[in-house]
Amino acid sequence: MRNTPTTTRLLQFEAPGRAIWKESPLPPLEPDEVLLKVEGITTCPHWDLHMMDGIPMFPGAPLEYPLVPGQPGHEAVGEVLAVGASVTALKPGMRVAAWRDPGNRRMGCYAQYVPIRAEDLLPVTPTFAVEELASLELAMCVQGSISQLRVRGGIEGKNVAVSGLGPSGLIAVQLARAFGAGTVTALDPQEARRSLALALGADEAVDPRTFSWPQGRFHARAFDAALDTTGLPVSIEALMNATRETVAIFGVLREAVRFGPEQWWGGFGLLGYATHTRQAAEEAYQCILDQRLTLAPLVSARLPFSRYAEGVEMLRSQRALKVLFDPWD
């Protein structure tokens, strides 16, 4: 623990619309924690936008300002500087990525240094750029839904649809392909995002507003399985009416969706989100190692934390998919 820092610069949301980059003391490490020196961290766009606007990320969840220091940052990669007394799996000098959001327990990762539970970190290779690793937590989340589809009806050889081509949808396109989808159809109103989906492995990328949707679940062109990343009923219901087997909802659901007679028969399944698991993180990371999943194309800009508000506005105006913040710039 000698020669480890006792203070850190971190982002502090003092109120909606007011996030400042400031110096703050570091709390002592707890036995199950490590001290992480953050190399870089990517935005989770919905979290950042909701916190900037003072709106709970999940309907009905409590939200109080000032936020826990360093929140809502959680997609981080960095170096272990020190370990708590009970930590044996990680050692100082190891490179790690956060695979699970630490939540409001201690500190968020929008910081130069952060104490974080060792069990929330995954050792990663030092050879990858920060952009290829920082969003591992999001890849883990998406892998959870992909795993649900694989268990429920399978992906291999199937006609799979992904609705919404933000960061999670673009990861889903790649993971569906990685796990053997026969064809992948990507749906999004934005042409630039459709083009990126094609570059990342989609067979076709279409505008859902003009797409010739299959006429019913058992139409010859119907999807076998689908994943929605928007959380919007209009998207989910369109998929439900055009998918034979299973629709998984990854996007945060804020409104009710209609499950009707069309879905009642024929073995259809509608899946909510499952949970975060280390297994899903390891599967997603293996796809990165195997070059079946690339996360760098999701990063549209790299900024210092002094320009955090500018980065959030880039997300809001959809000029950026994700922003990578550098705590040392």
Secondary structure, 3 states (H helix, E strand, C coil): CCCCCCEEEEEEEEECCEEEEEEEECCCCCCCEEEEEEEEEECCHHHHHHHHHCCCCCCCCCCCCCCCCCCCCCEEEEEEEEECCCCCCCCCCCEEEECCCCCCCCCCCCECEEEEEHHHEEECCCCCCHHHHCCHHHHHHHHHHHHHHHHHCCCECCEEEEECCCHHHHHHHHHHHHCCECEEEEECCCHHHHHHHHHCCCCEEECCCCCCCCCCCCCCCCEEEEEECCCCHHHHHHHHCCEEEEEEECCCCCCCCCCCHHHHCCCCEEECCCCCCHHHHHHHHHHHHCCCCCCHHHEEEEEEHHHHHHHHHHHHCCCCCEEEEECCC
